Amino acid sequence: MCSTMQMTDLWYENAIIYSLDVETFMDSDGDGVGDFLGLTKRLDYLAGLGVTCLWLMPFSPSPGRDDGYDVMDYYQIDPRLGTLGDFVEFLYEAQERGLRVIVDLVVNHTSDQHPWFQESRKGKSSPYYDYYVWRDDEPEDTSDQVVFPGEQEGIWSYDEQAKAWYLHHFYSHQPDLNITSRAVRREIRKIMGFWLELGVAGFRIDAAPFLIGMTGMDGHVRPDDPHVYLRKMRDFLQLRRGDAIFLGEVDVSLSTIADYFGGGNQLHLLFNFVLNRFLFLALAHETADPLILGLGELPTIPDTGQWVNFLRHHDELNLSRLTAAQREEVFTEFAPDKKMQIYDRGLRRRLATMLDGNQRRIELANSLLFSLPGTPVIFYGEEIGMGENLAVDGRLAVRTPMQWTTEQNGGFSTCARKDLVRPMLTSGDYGYPETNVAVQRADRTSLLNWTASLIRARKECPEIGWGTHTIVTAEDPSIFAIRYDFEGGIVLVLHNFSSKPVDCELSMKAGDIRRLLDMFGDRAYDPLAPDDPQIHLEGYGYRWLRSGDVGHAP
């Protein structure tokens, strides 16, 4: 547990992160593509919602074959989205509203159209040849190492111009950079330095395990410990901006995941893929046991490290590390149709549709998200319960344009429907005429207004980000009760995974119960009585309680 003296630069441990794709958020000029001018106009909406940090998905020039993750130029803005001037103006306006901005750092690979790769293809005489990983001999079968089953045949492809094979852990149009090259490392420092100088508050490191992975690096000079490079990246980051952070996309085994925190000198935050899977298993079972199991399996991390919890984000809901039986249980409950599944391991659905639009269950899931140990992240549109468009291929099904109003194209763009950057839902319960910001803003009982209240409650509970947590034993298996302690203060949060009302007894001291007052819940409950340890929760109910004498960070 950290003391208040250490909190000054640990803003990320109590942040509320909002993830968005600029091209699908708001179009300012009617060309059908979202842009930075449009995003800037919606900053008041985001600040009003209560989020404190924006995570922007890739916005650099790209051929668009992997939604921007195939970067062609690390120092420019995709011209469809605006200019560097537009970006700087957006950044200034965000900071004026107290919003930090982190951006994707996609340096495991580039697009095959990047000038570096085009030069590298000219052969060993090119100064850029070693920017990538080449081999002269034909590789063995690597179909078991692909990231996207069914879309890749292996992780090596032959280039006719270079007369050699190049490494690509992802798509063949995304050649891997050679991280053992000093020149590549200098380039990565320059990229980081450029965006830090413009004012970003840090980076989400895309595919971090592949960035430092040594697969395919035979014959190249490689460090004794790949994690040394993450430490050097962290040193550079803190030298340029002391409060900047790294958020890592790291989905690896439990035995190695904590290595990416290091001793507090590598990544600041990691996505909590472990807990995400167990949370959905718990929702499917309507019992707290899987979530309690998942929390128990998480490794110890440094005081300055933090987990980032999420329900849905821009990728598939990856269940690959569950057992086959557990995975089928989640599929049966939340994605019974094959078209809702992807890569035989995940779901390409949004939360609201997975829960059949049941607002009580949607609220329960989000209340859980915000009360778990760590920092919560919201994917754009989740605050209004947007649905996916299964007519759109692959993972892009969940990356449809934001739904603002009942007007044409949901108020996202004034263009003709055929010119939209991506098709949006136009009918049904999740279509923009029914599900949008304007309608929900006017409805006091809407998911949007409830989400703003949830965020306010989470901001009033810094104990969740900075304190220590304990699972409180409840006699009913459908009840999940978690307690946080920080500098004398207590937060107790309870959730009922079942659709049935529950009365149960909590294993807490009467003196602690006496200090707790309700601050947020699915309804008004009777106060806890220290001489009666029974507690009541409605079906899919939740209840946040907090003591009055709490610690505060400066």
Secondary structure, 3 states (H helix, E strand, C coil): CCCHHHCCCCHHHHCCEEEECHHHCCCCCCCCCCCHHHHHHCHHHHHHHCCCEEEECCCCCCCCCCCCCCCCCCCCCCCCCCCHHHHHHHHHHHHHCCCEEEEEECCCECCCCCHHHHHHCCCCCCCCHHHECEECCCCCCCHHHCCCECCECCCEEEECCCCEEEECCCCCCCCEECCCCHHHHHHHHHHHHHHHHHCCCEEEECCHHHHHCCCCCCCCCCCCCCHHHHHHHHHHHHHHCCCCEEEECCCCCCCCHHHHCCCCCCCCEEECHHHHHHHHHHHHHCCCHHHHHHHHHCCCCCCCCEEEECCCCCCCEECCCCCHHHHHHHHHHHCCCHHHEECCCEECCCHHHHCCCCHHHHHHHHHHHHHCCCEEEEECCHHHCCCCCCCCCHHHHHCCCCCCCCCHHHHCCCCCHHHCCCCCCCCCCCCCCCCCHHHHHCCCCCHHHHHHHHHHHHHCCCHHHHCEEEECCECCCCEEEEEEEECCEEEEEEEECCCCCEEEEECCCHHHHHCEEEEEECCCCCCCECCECEEEECCCCEEEEEECCCCCCC
